Amino acid sequence: MQDNAFNLDDLFGKAISSYTRAQAIADGVLVDVTALAREAGFRVPVAMTSAVWSDCVAWTNADSERQATQDESGRLWDVLSMGALAAKRARGAQRIAFELCRVPRGDRGTRPQPVVLTLQIGPGDNAEPVITILMTDED
């Protein structure tokens, strides 16, 4: 009997290197937001890129004094709740675009501005389902 198992190493050769999701979280490339994401309705681990965190979540006391009174937990909740709503509407999709209005950091503006984010469902380090929230120009 012939073994029909397909081996990627036979086709492509051994991997030169790999970068795991766990390493990306440890390095700060991804920010694990699973704890609050569960409260927002997600049932699998959720992380966001550092670019999403910086643009949509990060907020300091100086930002509140200069612009509008906000905090990171509230801004994170906004991202996660809008992502959860988009995921419920797009059942079965692996990549979902959703819009969020947030006050951009860094100037004196107080008006929320829209930003489009992407929610991507894919395999984690052990092929388990995980979600990553990215800026639209990130992969």
C-alpha positions as CSV (number, residue, x, y, z in Angstrom):
1,M,0.0,0.0,0.0
2,Q,1.4,3.4,-1.0
3,D,1.5,6.2,1.5
4,N,-0.3,9.2,0.1
5,A,0.7,11.6,2.8
6,F,1.7,15.0,1.5
7,N,4.8,16.5,3.1
8,L,5.5,20.2,2.5
9,D,9.2,19.7,3.4
10,D,9.4,17.4,0.3
11,L,8.0,20.1,-1.9
12,F,9.6,23.2,-0.5
13,G,12.5,22.0,1.7
14,K,12.9,22.6,5.4
15,A,11.9,26.0,6.7
16,I,14.8,28.4,7.2
17,S,13.1,30.2,10.0
18,S,9.7,30.8,11.4
19,Y,8.1,33.5,13.6
20,T,5.2,32.3,15.7
21,R,2.3,34.3,17.0
22,A,3.5,33.8,20.6
23,Q,6.9,35.3,19.6
24,A,5.1,38.3,17.9
25,I,3.1,38.8,21.1
26,A,6.3,38.6,23.3
27,D,8.1,41.0,21.0
28,G,5.2,43.5,21.0
29,V,4.5,43.2,17.3
30,L,1.0,41.8,18.3
31,V,-0.9,42.9,21.4
32,D,-2.9,40.1,23.1
33,V,-6.4,41.4,23.9
34,T,-8.1,38.1,24.5
35,A,-9.4,38.8,28.0
36,L,-11.5,41.8,27.1
37,A,-12.3,40.3,23.7
38,R,-14.1,37.4,25.5
39,E,-16.3,40.0,27.2
40,A,-17.1,41.5,23.8
41,G,-18.3,38.1,22.6
42,F,-15.2,36.5,20.9
43,R,-14.7,32.8,21.6
44,V,-11.2,32.5,20.3
45,P,-7.9,34.3,21.2
46,V,-7.7,37.8,19.7
47,A,-4.6,40.0,19.1
48,M,-4.1,43.3,17.3
49,T,-1.1,44.6,15.6
50,S,0.9,47.3,17.3
51,A,-0.2,49.7,14.5
52,V,-3.8,49.2,15.4
53,W,-3.0,49.6,19.1
54,S,-1.1,52.8,18.4
55,D,-3.8,54.3,16.2
56,C,-7.0,53.2,17.8
57,V,-6.3,52.3,21.5
58,A,-3.2,54.0,22.9
59,W,-4.2,57.1,25.0
60,T,-2.4,58.9,27.8
61,N,-3.4,61.4,30.4
62,A,-1.6,64.0,28.3
63,D,-3.8,63.1,25.4
64,S,-6.9,63.6,27.6
65,E,-5.7,67.0,28.8
66,R,-4.8,68.1,25.2
67,Q,-7.7,66.6,23.3
68,A,-10.6,64.7,24.8
69,T,-11.0,62.7,28.0
70,Q,-10.7,59.1,27.1
71,D,-8.9,56.0,28.3
72,E,-7.3,53.0,26.7
73,S,-9.8,50.4,28.1
74,G,-12.7,52.4,26.6
75,R,-11.0,52.8,23.2
76,L,-10.1,49.0,23.2
77,W,-13.7,48.2,24.0
78,D,-14.8,50.3,21.0
79,V,-12.5,48.4,18.6
80,L,-13.5,45.0,20.0
81,S,-17.2,45.6,20.1
82,M,-17.2,46.9,16.5
83,G,-15.1,44.0,15.4
84,A,-17.5,41.5,17.1
85,L,-20.5,43.1,15.4
86,A,-18.8,42.8,12.0
87,A,-17.8,39.2,12.7
88,K,-21.4,38.3,13.5
89,R,-22.7,39.9,10.3
90,A,-20.1,38.2,8.1
91,R,-20.4,34.6,9.2
92,G,-17.9,32.3,7.6
93,A,-15.7,35.0,6.2
94,Q,-12.0,34.7,7.0
95,R,-11.2,38.4,6.4
96,I,-13.7,41.1,7.4
97,A,-13.3,44.8,7.0
98,F,-15.1,47.0,9.6
99,E,-15.2,50.7,10.3
100,L,-14.5,52.4,13.6
101,C,-14.7,56.1,14.6
102,R,-11.9,57.1,17.0
103,V,-10.3,60.4,18.0
104,P,-6.9,60.4,16.3
105,R,-4.0,60.9,18.7
106,G,-1.4,63.6,18.5
107,D,-3.0,66.9,17.8
108,R,-5.7,69.0,19.4
109,G,-8.6,67.4,17.5
110,T,-11.6,66.2,19.4
111,R,-13.8,65.0,16.5
112,P,-13.9,61.2,15.9
113,Q,-12.6,60.2,12.5
114,P,-13.3,56.9,10.7
115,V,-10.7,54.2,10.2
116,V,-11.2,50.9,8.5
117,L,-9.7,47.9,10.2
118,T,-9.5,44.2,9.1
119,L,-10.4,41.3,11.3
120,Q,-8.6,38.2,10.1
121,I,-9.5,34.7,11.2
122,G,-6.8,32.1,10.7
123,P,-4.7,29.4,12.3
124,G,-2.6,30.0,15.4
125,D,0.7,28.4,16.3
126,N,-1.0,25.0,16.8
127,A,-3.5,25.4,13.9
128,E,-6.2,26.5,16.4
129,P,-8.5,29.4,15.3
130,V,-7.3,32.8,16.3
131,I,-8.3,36.4,15.3
132,T,-5.9,39.2,14.4
133,I,-7.1,42.8,14.0
134,L,-5.0,44.7,11.5
135,M,-4.8,48.0,9.6
136,T,-6.0,47.6,6.1
137,D,-2.5,47.9,4.7
138,E,-1.1,45.1,6.9
139,D,-0.9,41.4,6.2
